[in-house]
Structure formats: C-alpha cells, structure tokens
Amino acid sequence: MIDLHTHSIFSDGDLVPAELVQRAWAAGYKVLAITDHVDHSNIDFIIPRIIKVCSKVNQQGKIKVFPGVEITHVAPAQIAALALEARKLGAKIVVVHGETIVEPVPAGTNLAALKSSVDILAHPGLLTEKEARLAADRGIYLEITTRKGHSFTNGHVAQMARKFKAKLILNNDAHSPADFVGKEKAERIARGAGLNSRDITAMFENSRRMVKKLQV
C-alpha cells in the first residue's frame, strides 16, 4: 500500500514523523509521504525537518518515505507562489487542501491549485466540471480519501473524474495509526464512491506511477 498524504505532529497529526512511518510500515505500507500542513508562517520550518527524517528513515531500507507539504487554508492567489517555494525547499510532493465541505476552505482554492505546480488536489469537495477538466488537462491527481468527513464527497469526485478522464489517487490523509486502513478497506471505500474494479486498479496504479516518477 501507498499513502502520499499524511500528517505528523509538525501540523495536526498525533505522532512524531519516525513513529508515523513505523506505524505505517507495521500496517503494511511500503511507501509514504509526510505532507504536513503549511502556509507562509511555517513552510521554511517544516520542509527541512521532514527532509531530515525521511533521509534517516530511508537509510533503513524497509519503507520509502518522501518529504512533502499540504498547502492549507491560504488565499487562492497565494497558492502558486507557495507551491513553487515548497519545490525550492525540497518538497517532493505538493498537495493542496481542497474545498472539502466540512471546513471553511476559501472559495477558489480548487481552481487556483489546479493552475499551480502541484501534484494532488486533496478532498476537493463539490468539484466543478471546469475544475475536473483542468485536472485532467494538467495531469493533477484528484484524491479519493478514506478520512472521515472529507470522504463525504468521494462519490461526486469519482463521478467528475470519470466524466472528464481525470486521474484519481487514493490516500488516507493519515493523522493517527488508526487512519492506515489497509488495502481491503481502501477498496471497499473506493467501491462506496462508485468505482469499479477497473477504476480501483487504475487508481492504485496511479500511486505506483507517481512513486516511480519521484524516484527518477
């Protein structure tokens, strides 16, 4: 299993990065990205520390970990610049906290993210046709999430992705050990979103493809 959207105590997760990784490995995960929440106040603090722990963990060789960020609750006009800054600081994966219906994310966040240098639009909520088309055109992954609350709109996201041939990726958005759901439950959640076996296989392959790209 692969999870490219997780959080440690450097944002709102429960665990220090090393334990987050250990818990993921114990749950059967082979690849992880630590993508703590960032804005202008902490991006230069978070990324170097995540890079350091990823380097230490990767030396052990039992699980591959990538440093990343989740740009969260910032003004849409500021997303592009923050994404570029994250890249310059060494983030391998840039996620944007999309317009989930369970939080007051600024309107326009989805569209601004999809026009920026990002990899994943997390839990994009009531994604519009324009946004789904742009995600497809730019090759940005739309997230199907196993996280409570954010998952309420998985079905809508799956439907829009299918209509416009946008790429889906499944993540746990893990904040604690219980969030690493494993393959069987992840597949059931995906089926609950209306995805069929072919869709699910393609979605998991998207995760593997992204990891291969990161390793180049």
N, C-alpha and C positions, 0 to 999 in steps of 0.2 A: 504493500500500500504506500501511497504517496500523499503527503499533505503539504501544500505550498502556501498555507495561510494559518499561522499560529501566533500565540502571544505569550510572553513571559512577564515577570514582574517589572520589566522595564516599561511596560504600559499597564494593562489591566489583567494580565494573567496571574495565576496563583503560584507559579514555580520559577525558580532561577533557571536560566537557559539550560544549564547542564542537566538539571533534573527533568525539565521539559523533554529534552532529547532522550534521556534514559527511559522515561515513561513511554514515549512514542515507540522506541525500539522494543520495549517489553510487550507492547501491544501489537507488535508485528509490522511496524512501519519501517521501510527501508530508506526512504528519502523524506526530508523535512525542510521547510523554510521557516525561519523565525522572522516574522513580519510585524514587529511592534508598531503601535500607533505613533504617528509623528505629525508635527506641524512645524512652524518656524521656530518654536521655542526649544525643541529638543532634537531635531534631526541630526545635528552635528554631534550630539552626545550619544544618541542611540546607536547609530550605524557602526562606529569604530568598536564599540563594546560587543556588538553582535558578531562582527567580523572576527574579533579575537576568540570568542568562544567557539565559533564554527571551525576556525583553524585548529584549535585544541582538540575538539571532538573528532574532526575528520582524520586526525593523526592516528586515532584508534582503529579506524577502518571498518567498524561494524555497521555504521549508518552514515549516510551522506547528508550534510546539513548546509543550506545556503543562507547567506545573510540577505534580509530584505526589509521592507517597510510597508506599512499601510497608511497612506495619507488620509487623514481623518478629520472631517468636520471643518475644513478650511473653506474660505471663499472660493467659488469655482474659478475665478480669474487667477487665482494663485497656484492652482494645481500643476500647470505645465512647468512653471519655474521650480517648484518643489520636486517634481519628478526628475528634472534634469540635475538638480542638486544632489538628489539621492544617488543617481548614477555616478556622479563625480566622486561622491564619498565612498563608493564601493558596493552599493546595494546591487545584488544580482537579480532580485525580483522586486518590482514595484507594483503594489496593489493599491487601489483606491477604494475607500469605504463608500460604497454606492448608496443610492437613495432607498434604503430599507424603509419599510412602512412603520417600523417600531421605534424609530428615532427621528428627531427633527433635523435630518441632513439638509443642508441648503439646496434649494431647487436649482437645477442646472449643473449639479455635481456630475451626474452620469455623462452628460454631453461633453463637459469640459474634460473629464477623464479620458473619454474616447478620442478626443482630439490631441491628447498628450502622449508622451513617451512612456506608456505604462504597459504592463503585461496582463493584469487581471482586474476586471471590474467586479468587486465583491458584492454579493447580495444586492443586485441593482433594483430590487423592488418592482414597481409597475413600469418596467422598461417600455419605452415608446418604440414605434416602428422605425422612426428616424434613428434612434439610438441603436437598435438591433442591426439595422442595415450598416451603420457606421462601424460597429464592432466587427461585422463580417468583412467589410472592405479593408479594415486596418489590421485584421488578424489578432484582435484583442479578445482574450478569453472572458466569457461570461460565467459567473460562478453559480453552480448549484451547491447549496450549503446544507450541512447537517445540523447547523446550530439553531437552537430553539428561537422562535421569534423571527429571525431573518429568513427562516425556511418557509414562512407563510406564503411567499410569492414564488416559490420554486416552480410551480406548475406554469405560471404565466411566463417566467423567464424561459423555460424549456419550450413552450409554445412559440414564443417570438424567435428564439434561436432556430427552431426548425423551419419556420416560415422564411427566414432570411439567410439561412445557411451559416449562421454564426457558430463559432466554436464554443463548446461548453467544457468546463473543468469542475471537478467535484473536490471541495475542501471541507475540512471540519471546522475551520475558524476556532481551533482548539485554544481554550484558556485554562483548562484543568485536565487531569488524567482521564476523567470520565468522558471527555469530548472526543477521544480517539475511538471512533465507533467500530472500526474494522470493516473488512470488505463486504461481508454478508449484510450487515445493517445498512451500509452505504448503498448497496444495490437496491435494497428494499425502499430506502428513502428516494432514490432515483426513480424507481418504478411508481412510487406515490406521486411523483411530479409528472407522470405521464410518459416517461421514457421507456422504450422497448429494449430488448436485448442488444440489438444492433447499436442503438443510441448509447447504451451504457458502455459497451465495448469501445466505441469511438471516444467517449468521454475519458475513460481510463487511459486510452492510448494518447490522448492529448496531454495528459500529465507526464507520461513517459517521454513524449516528444519534446516537451518543454525542458525536462531534465537533461535530455541529450544535448539540447541547444545550449544550456547553461554550462555544460561540461566541455564545450569546444574551446 
